[in-house]
Amino acid sequence: MIRICRVKNRIIILAMLLIVALISGCEKKDEIPFTQSLTYSNLADEASQAEVRAALEYAKVPKERIDFFFENVNRFNEAVGKELLSDGFVTIEGLLPEYDTVKMQERWEEKYPQSSGMNCRLTVYTLMQDLVQIEQPRDLVSDEYELDWWEIVENEENFKEDSIHFYKPFFSAVASEGNRRDYPEAIRKSMRERQMDFPSDKASVISVYFEVPEGEGGASGYYVFVGHTGVLIEREDGSLLFIEKIAFQEPYQAIKFENRTQLNDYLMNRYDVEYGQKTVRPFIMENNHLLEGYRANPNNPNGGKVVKDS
């Protein structure tokens, strides 16, 4: 009898160890290591432009919007000089391509002293203005985007009618409502109020939101605004292509990813770099929901609170 009990105990212990091993194995399998490399192009050559154009066409972006996008790509690349840009798609170790941004800005301002050019938001609006629907426009809470208006006015023939009216709610800032970690739901609520819809199943808007502290810039409360944005294309083979303009006088990038976690790591490595701040960490929305695979930058362990999705 004692021997039988010992055998049973051993079986129970072995079963428990097996369960623990299975759970640990699942956790390790599901855990995706932080991304360590990047494959990107500055669209300074015909081959990469043809590849990106094909992806945009597959996502049903109207031809006139694609043409205007590449007009701006070529204008910027020719102004700053192709020797400062990548030749086709290249792969680097790390997630931050190195650019001589000082020289780029000097060359741009020398050729276009009266124009700031395109930035990330204008680039996204250029491509997505026909694919995002807004039935009830609403003014911005903030004025972070004041410089953007000039380019729309100067290029109004390339934007849909009354774009100034729609551009503001397209990137509308959102005030905090209670728990500041609940921003994704507050953003969804704001989009519902604007009757904002994203019908495309191949192209989506990726937005990196930043929080503005209470009292800063005259704000009476905390709010978040779109500090960076890009277009994500899900291609026919299931791979992802992220298209962005880093900043006014910084280059265009088309980046290849296998999944959204890699996209998250690229963006958080670039923007989740402040530590010890009172604001929540930057977070990423895809259309109207928190990006699948969203996680904080592990190289910034003291970066503040992370938002949650309901």
MIMARTOR-269753 format. One record per residue (C-alpha): residue number from 0; x, y, z. Coordinates in steps of 0.001 Angstrom, whole numbers, plus 500000, padded with zeros to 6 digits. Example, Ala and Ser with C-alpha at 12.3 -4.5 7.8 and 13.67 -1.06 7.14 Angstrom:
2
+-----+--------+--------+--------+
|   i |      X |      Y |      Z |
+-----+--------+--------+--------+
|   0 | 512300 | 495500 | 507800 |
|   1 | 513670 | 498940 | 507140 |
+-----+--------+--------+--------+
END
This chain:
310
+-----+--------+--------+--------+
|   i |      X |      Y |      Z |
+-----+--------+--------+--------+
|   0 | 500000 | 500000 | 500000 |
|   1 | 502796 | 502392 | 500896 |
|   2 | 504541 | 501519 | 497643 |
|   3 | 501356 | 502257 | 495654 |
|   4 | 501039 | 505652 | 497361 |
|   5 | 504657 | 506479 | 496529 |
|   6 | 504041 | 505562 | 492894 |
|   7 | 500913 | 507749 | 492831 |
|   8 | 502809 | 510634 | 494397 |
|   9 | 505544 | 510309 | 491780 |
|  10 | 502938 | 510284 | 489016 |
|  11 | 501294 | 513421 | 490453 |
|  12 | 504663 | 515190 | 490760 |
|  13 | 505639 | 514221 | 487207 |
|  14 | 502262 | 515422 | 485921 |
|  15 | 502700 | 518765 | 487701 |
|  16 | 506206 | 519172 | 486312 |
|  17 | 504895 | 518404 | 482831 |
|  18 | 502153 | 521051 | 483175 |
|  19 | 504706 | 523629 | 484368 |
|  20 | 506999 | 522746 | 481467 |
|  21 | 504148 | 523080 | 478976 |
|  22 | 503113 | 526463 | 480377 |
|  23 | 506709 | 527709 | 480345 |
|  24 | 507159 | 526413 | 476825 |
|  25 | 504048 | 528275 | 475640 |
|  26 | 505191 | 531496 | 477274 |
|  27 | 508604 | 531277 | 475622 |
|  28 | 507021 | 530412 | 472287 |
|  29 | 504648 | 533390 | 472431 |
|  30 | 507312 | 535846 | 473544 |
|  31 | 508737 | 537628 | 470494 |
|  32 | 512245 | 539033 | 471058 |
|  33 | 512652 | 542786 | 470643 |
|  34 | 513430 | 543557 | 467008 |
|  35 | 517122 | 544071 | 466243 |
|  36 | 517279 | 544970 | 462529 |
|  37 | 515469 | 547055 | 459934 |
|  38 | 514894 | 546743 | 456190 |
|  39 | 514009 | 550127 | 454698 |
|  40 | 514193 | 552368 | 451651 |
|  41 | 514140 | 556136 | 451176 |
|  42 | 512442 | 555647 | 447774 |
|  43 | 515330 | 557248 | 445924 |
|  44 | 515449 | 554624 | 443156 |
|  45 | 513030 | 553308 | 440523 |
|  46 | 512846 | 549733 | 441855 |
|  47 | 511770 | 550623 | 445390 |
|  48 | 509321 | 553225 | 444089 |
|  49 | 507780 | 550625 | 441785 |
|  50 | 507431 | 548169 | 444679 |
|  51 | 505774 | 550727 | 446955 |
|  52 | 503520 | 551994 | 444148 |
|  53 | 502347 | 548429 | 443528 |
|  54 | 501558 | 548004 | 447230 |
|  55 | 499552 | 551244 | 447305 |
|  56 | 497660 | 550225 | 444173 |
|  57 | 496887 | 546835 | 445740 |
|  58 | 495467 | 548705 | 448754 |
|  59 | 493241 | 550658 | 446340 |
|  60 | 494731 | 554074 | 447056 |
|  61 | 493527 | 556303 | 444157 |
|  62 | 496085 | 556847 | 441416 |
|  63 | 496036 | 560635 | 441711 |
|  64 | 496908 | 560363 | 445423 |
|  65 | 499769 | 557972 | 444680 |
|  66 | 501096 | 560274 | 441961 |
|  67 | 501029 | 563282 | 444296 |
|  68 | 502773 | 561242 | 447002 |
|  69 | 505640 | 560373 | 444653 |
|  70 | 505846 | 563965 | 443403 |
|  71 | 506623 | 564964 | 446964 |
|  72 | 509019 | 562051 | 447454 |
|  73 | 511000 | 563066 | 444358 |
|  74 | 510922 | 566749 | 445287 |
|  75 | 512427 | 566021 | 448690 |
|  76 | 514977 | 563466 | 447476 |
|  77 | 516205 | 565709 | 444665 |
|  78 | 516484 | 568693 | 447016 |
|  79 | 518565 | 566951 | 449691 |
|  80 | 520644 | 564798 | 447329 |
|  81 | 520403 | 561089 | 446753 |
|  82 | 523890 | 560523 | 448180 |
|  83 | 522382 | 561170 | 451627 |
|  84 | 519748 | 558470 | 451106 |
|  85 | 519600 | 554694 | 450802 |
|  86 | 520033 | 553029 | 447425 |
|  87 | 517030 | 550711 | 447240 |
|  88 | 515962 | 548599 | 450195 |
|  89 | 518790 | 548023 | 452647 |
|  90 | 518997 | 546075 | 455914 |
|  91 | 520807 | 547491 | 458920 |
|  92 | 521547 | 546268 | 462414 |
|  93 | 519547 | 548356 | 464857 |
|  94 | 516326 | 550277 | 464305 |
|  95 | 517484 | 553826 | 463582 |
|  96 | 518960 | 554663 | 460179 |
|  97 | 521544 | 557427 | 460452 |
|  98 | 520947 | 560594 | 458445 |
|  99 | 522761 | 563888 | 458075 |
| 100 | 519620 | 565832 | 458981 |
| 101 | 521487 | 569130 | 459305 |
| 102 | 522680 | 568955 | 455711 |
| 103 | 519237 | 567816 | 454563 |
| 104 | 517597 | 570808 | 456193 |
| 105 | 520178 | 573231 | 454780 |
| 106 | 519726 | 571900 | 451244 |
| 107 | 515928 | 571921 | 451499 |
| 108 | 515802 | 575497 | 452789 |
| 109 | 518239 | 576626 | 450102 |
| 110 | 515963 | 575283 | 447358 |
| 111 | 512568 | 575913 | 449013 |
| 112 | 513015 | 578803 | 451458 |
| 113 | 509279 | 579532 | 451595 |
| 114 | 508065 | 575973 | 452120 |
| 115 | 508316 | 573537 | 455026 |
| 116 | 507418 | 570656 | 452752 |
| 117 | 505522 | 567562 | 453827 |
| 118 | 505581 | 565942 | 457240 |
| 119 | 504216 | 562646 | 458562 |
| 120 | 500588 | 563798 | 458968 |
| 121 | 500402 | 565497 | 455581 |
| 122 | 501854 | 562384 | 453966 |
| 123 | 499264 | 560117 | 455587 |
| 124 | 496447 | 562491 | 454674 |
| 125 | 497746 | 562633 | 451088 |
| 126 | 497371 | 558868 | 450758 |
| 127 | 494391 | 558107 | 453012 |
| 128 | 492035 | 561071 | 452590 |
| 129 | 489702 | 559005 | 450361 |
| 130 | 489914 | 555829 | 452474 |
| 131 | 488951 | 557315 | 455842 |
| 132 | 485383 | 558523 | 456320 |
| 133 | 484388 | 561320 | 458726 |
| 134 | 480699 | 562197 | 458910 |
| 135 | 480769 | 564608 | 461868 |
| 136 | 483961 | 566716 | 461842 |
| 137 | 485048 | 568149 | 465182 |
| 138 | 487670 | 570764 | 465991 |
| 139 | 490978 | 569882 | 467553 |
| 140 | 491540 | 570205 | 471263 |
| 141 | 495081 | 571407 | 470533 |
| 142 | 496988 | 573397 | 467903 |
| 143 | 499996 | 571124 | 467369 |
| 144 | 499325 | 571038 | 463628 |
| 145 | 499338 | 574740 | 462752 |
| 146 | 502230 | 574446 | 460263 |
| 147 | 500370 | 571767 | 458318 |
| 148 | 497648 | 574114 | 457063 |
| 149 | 499970 | 576097 | 454804 |
| 150 | 500907 | 573090 | 452698 |
| 151 | 497262 | 572111 | 452234 |
| 152 | 496388 | 575643 | 451114 |
| 153 | 499371 | 575734 | 448735 |
| 154 | 498460 | 572340 | 447264 |
| 155 | 494673 | 572451 | 447546 |
| 156 | 494176 | 570950 | 444078 |
| 157 | 495727 | 567704 | 445352 |
| 158 | 493413 | 567401 | 448345 |
| 159 | 489719 | 566706 | 448433 |
| 160 | 487314 | 569617 | 448717 |
| 161 | 487238 | 571360 | 452108 |
| 162 | 490266 | 569425 | 453345 |
| 163 | 491037 | 572032 | 456008 |
| 164 | 487647 | 571174 | 457484 |
| 165 | 488428 | 567436 | 457517 |
| 166 | 492151 | 567506 | 458264 |
| 167 | 491679 | 568695 | 461839 |
| 168 | 489343 | 565891 | 462950 |
| 169 | 491439 | 563379 | 460993 |
| 170 | 494200 | 563897 | 463585 |
| 171 | 492085 | 565264 | 466433 |
| 172 | 493679 | 565449 | 469860 |
| 173 | 491783 | 563700 | 472667 |
| 174 | 491419 | 564889 | 476251 |
| 175 | 491833 | 562593 | 479223 |
| 176 | 488635 | 561249 | 480761 |
| 177 | 489374 | 559833 | 484193 |
| 178 | 492107 | 557188 | 484203 |
| 179 | 494799 | 558360 | 481807 |
| 180 | 495796 | 554792 | 481038 |
| 181 | 492415 | 554411 | 479292 |
| 182 | 493319 | 556684 | 476372 |
| 183 | 492624 | 554047 | 473662 |
| 184 | 488960 | 553901 | 474705 |
| 185 | 488784 | 557715 | 474900 |
| 186 | 490143 | 557871 | 471341 |
| 187 | 487576 | 555336 | 470142 |
| 188 | 484817 | 557347 | 471782 |
| 189 | 486043 | 560509 | 470063 |
| 190 | 486105 | 558704 | 466711 |
| 191 | 482572 | 557420 | 467254 |
| 192 | 481415 | 560982 | 467932 |
| 193 | 482985 | 562063 | 464648 |
| 194 | 481498 | 558985 | 462927 |
| 195 | 485007 | 558181 | 461747 |
| 196 | 485343 | 554915 | 459848 |
| 197 | 488221 | 552960 | 458286 |
| 198 | 486648 | 550723 | 455618 |
| 199 | 489871 | 549568 | 453929 |
| 200 | 491049 | 546058 | 454833 |
| 201 | 494479 | 546555 | 453256 |
| 202 | 495577 | 550064 | 454286 |
| 203 | 495438 | 551444 | 457815 |
| 204 | 496525 | 554564 | 459662 |
| 205 | 499224 | 554035 | 462290 |
| 206 | 499302 | 556850 | 464863 |
| 207 | 501789 | 557384 | 467677 |
| 208 | 500083 | 559399 | 470407 |
| 209 | 501953 | 561584 | 472900 |
| 210 | 500503 | 562998 | 476106 |
| 211 | 500678 | 566694 | 476935 |
| 212 | 500932 | 567363 | 480701 |
| 213 | 498292 | 569383 | 482461 |
| 214 | 499137 | 573084 | 482411 |
| 215 | 501668 | 572814 | 479576 |
| 216 | 500908 | 575089 | 476678 |
| 217 | 497923 | 576491 | 478548 |
| 218 | 496193 | 573106 | 478737 |
| 219 | 493682 | 572780 | 481585 |
| 220 | 493994 | 568995 | 481567 |
| 221 | 495954 | 566127 | 480060 |
| 222 | 495403 | 565213 | 476427 |
| 223 | 497081 | 563183 | 473689 |
| 224 | 497817 | 564172 | 470103 |
| 225 | 499231 | 562431 | 467024 |
| 226 | 502943 | 563152 | 467179 |
| 227 | 503825 | 560739 | 464400 |
| 228 | 501857 | 558750 | 461871 |
| 229 | 502268 | 556514 | 458831 |
| 230 | 500380 | 554209 | 456489 |
| 231 | 500507 | 550444 | 456958 |
| 232 | 499853 | 548250 | 453920 |
| 233 | 499092 | 544561 | 454291 |
| 234 | 500374 | 543081 | 451081 |
| 235 | 499068 | 540173 | 449069 |
| 236 | 501610 | 537751 | 450583 |
| 237 | 500668 | 538824 | 454132 |
| 238 | 503830 | 540860 | 454747 |
| 239 | 503615 | 544460 | 455961 |
| 240 | 504899 | 547688 | 454443 |
| 241 | 505021 | 550833 | 456568 |
| 242 | 505229 | 554162 | 454721 |
| 243 | 506193 | 557342 | 456548 |
| 244 | 507797 | 560770 | 456295 |
| 245 | 509850 | 561133 | 459459 |
| 246 | 509579 | 564937 | 459700 |
| 247 | 509419 | 568090 | 457563 |
| 248 | 513122 | 568082 | 456631 |
| 249 | 513749 | 564390 | 457249 |
| 250 | 513336 | 561666 | 454647 |
| 251 | 510614 | 559318 | 453518 |
| 252 | 510912 | 555709 | 454597 |
| 253 | 509240 | 552524 | 453417 |
| 254 | 509949 | 549733 | 455903 |
| 255 | 509282 | 546010 | 455590 |
| 256 | 507957 | 544053 | 458574 |
| 257 | 506837 | 540479 | 459116 |
| 258 | 504351 | 541352 | 461863 |
| 259 | 502953 | 544252 | 463866 |
| 260 | 505169 | 543565 | 466869 |
| 261 | 508191 | 544441 | 464740 |
| 262 | 506467 | 547661 | 463671 |
| 263 | 505739 | 548436 | 467311 |
| 264 | 509371 | 547856 | 468312 |
| 265 | 510623 | 550173 | 465568 |
| 266 | 508291 | 552997 | 466598 |
| 267 | 508714 | 552569 | 470355 |
| 268 | 512493 | 552418 | 469971 |
| 269 | 512305 | 555805 | 468250 |
| 270 | 509700 | 557521 | 470435 |
| 271 | 509493 | 555738 | 473807 |
| 272 | 512788 | 557174 | 475027 |
| 273 | 511880 | 559619 | 477816 |
| 274 | 512336 | 558314 | 481349 |
| 275 | 510912 | 559320 | 484684 |
| 276 | 508244 | 561546 | 483110 |
| 277 | 504819 | 562078 | 484625 |
| 278 | 503044 | 561498 | 481334 |
| 279 | 502043 | 558070 | 480042 |
| 280 | 504359 | 556457 | 477536 |
| 281 | 503759 | 557060 | 473837 |
| 282 | 501350 | 554470 | 472468 |
| 283 | 500348 | 553299 | 469014 |
| 284 | 496889 | 553063 | 467507 |
| 285 | 496044 | 551266 | 464279 |
| 286 | 492947 | 553043 | 463008 |
| 287 | 490690 | 552970 | 466088 |
| 288 | 492337 | 550298 | 468247 |
| 289 | 495578 | 549789 | 470119 |
| 290 | 498160 | 548234 | 467805 |
| 291 | 498296 | 544452 | 468038 |
| 292 | 501602 | 543574 | 469701 |
| 293 | 501914 | 546966 | 471402 |
| 294 | 504549 | 546929 | 474145 |
| 295 | 506896 | 549386 | 475800 |
| 296 | 510511 | 549877 | 474833 |
| 297 | 512435 | 547399 | 477052 |
| 298 | 515508 | 549634 | 476813 |
| 299 | 513579 | 552306 | 478728 |
| 300 | 512407 | 550518 | 481901 |
| 301 | 511613 | 553781 | 483729 |
| 302 | 509593 | 555386 | 480974 |
| 303 | 506330 | 555759 | 482859 |
| 304 | 502904 | 554143 | 482783 |
| 305 | 501728 | 552045 | 479856 |
| 306 | 498197 | 552519 | 478496 |
| 307 | 495774 | 549612 | 478452 |
| 308 | 492996 | 548637 | 476102 |
| 309 | 489520 | 547634 | 477187 |
+-----+--------+--------+--------+
END
